[in-house]
Amino acid sequence: MSTDGHYDNIKDYYGKVLSSTKDLKTSACCAAEKPHPIIRQHLLQIPEAVLSRFYGCGNPVPLGIEGLSVLDLGCGTGRDCYLAAGLVGPKGAVIGVDMTEEQLKVARNSLQEFEQNIGYKPNMRFVQGFIEALDDIIPSSSIDVCISNCVINLSPDKEAVLRGVYNALKPGGEFYFSDVYADRRIPAHVQSQKVLQGECLAGALYVQDFLRLCHKIGFTEPRRLSTSTIDVTDPDLSDICGNIKFYSITYRLFKLPELESICEDYGQVATYLGTLQGHKHYYDLDDHHQFVTGKPMLVCGNTADMVGQSWLGKHFKVEGDRSVHFGVFECGTGKENDNGRAGPCC
Ligand SMILES: C[S@@+](CC[C@H](N)C(=O)[O-])C[C@H]1O[C@@H](n2cnc3c(N)ncnc32)[C@H](O)[C@@H]1O
């Protein structure tokens, strides 16, 4: 993607062209999935000025983050920061980063009303900056959970963003984010269309290229949590896009150095303790791992690390280590896995 005038176009789109969610021309920046009931309760505490300017495509704020440090990339007017602030509570911390002044102004001006609603001063700040230059803003290894909602597609340098996130995360930290993806590489004539740029479609990443990029950075096994289809209903924009299919996908990328490129079997067993907020009876790690509370589950080495060595660790009991190897972990789905390899996956 060419960067000539790119940032100015995006800043104009979010700072001047759009004044509320109603002004959007496609459904790309509209989260289709229904949030968890606990999230819906927290939404009631967020000022209307923030809620009416929500341009996210998913629900990337995990429950169970009390006391943690959260970073939101491209926070806009701050809906997800406000949600995270309620969930991390007075002992946690939230930082929102965005490049567009007008968006941050709404975010900052809504702080006082939010404080009154929740009854304490949240440890939350909004910083103006580029997500491609996180190292200038966030100390390395300082963040537990990085979130982002419909932003990375807008970046002309996605590799720099992912590198910065990797550096900002603590070991065991996680990048949990929703964004727009395409089923193919976006051709130049679509990339250069200004409305499609602003609406988060022109810069959508081809899923397989995104997975390759994750591997390169060190996010060795991306896990997909949810997927929904995006419809380009405007006839002119749809005509420009042709046969491209767009999706909103929520991925989980863990900073765990021992993750392997495919799932290996070490005979490890993980049991979910039922202690994550809002997940008393079961927990979905991703779209193909549901842990039922109290039920031991045979897992691959990567899943054992994700639930045992990450910020989720205190909510799982993991038995076994990697001292004995039993071969590739067979999950029997026979589907192509997230690494683009046919065959066993987990
Ligand atoms: C689609 S909006 C999403 C805003 C917010 N996450 C939400 O859910 O409402 C994209 C936001 O990303 C910001 N943004 C885009 N590219 C950026 C970049 N390279 N650095 C910092 N912010 C960026 C824009 O200013 C805009 O506020």
The ligand as an ORCA input file, in Angstrom:
! r2SCAN-3c Opt
* xyz 0 1
  C     -12.056      2.027     12.250
  S     -11.518      3.164     13.471
  C     -11.643      2.162     14.912
  C     -11.584      2.970     16.184
  C     -11.795      2.201     17.463
  N     -10.901      1.077     17.578
  C     -13.235      1.747     17.578
  O     -13.458      0.531     17.662
  O     -14.125      2.585     17.581
  C      -9.787      3.249     13.177
  C      -9.002      4.140     14.104
  O      -7.626      3.863     13.936
  C      -6.895      5.054     13.920
  N      -5.677      4.792     13.132
  C      -5.617      4.358     11.862
  N      -4.349      4.175     11.473
  C      -3.575      4.514     12.534
  C      -2.162      4.540     12.741
  N      -1.329      4.174     11.788
  N      -1.712      4.944     13.956
  C      -2.584      5.325     14.935
  N      -3.922      5.321     14.778
  C      -4.421      4.918     13.597
  C      -7.823      6.064     13.297
  O      -7.465      7.375     13.669
  C      -9.169      5.626     13.847
  O      -9.461      6.271     15.056
*
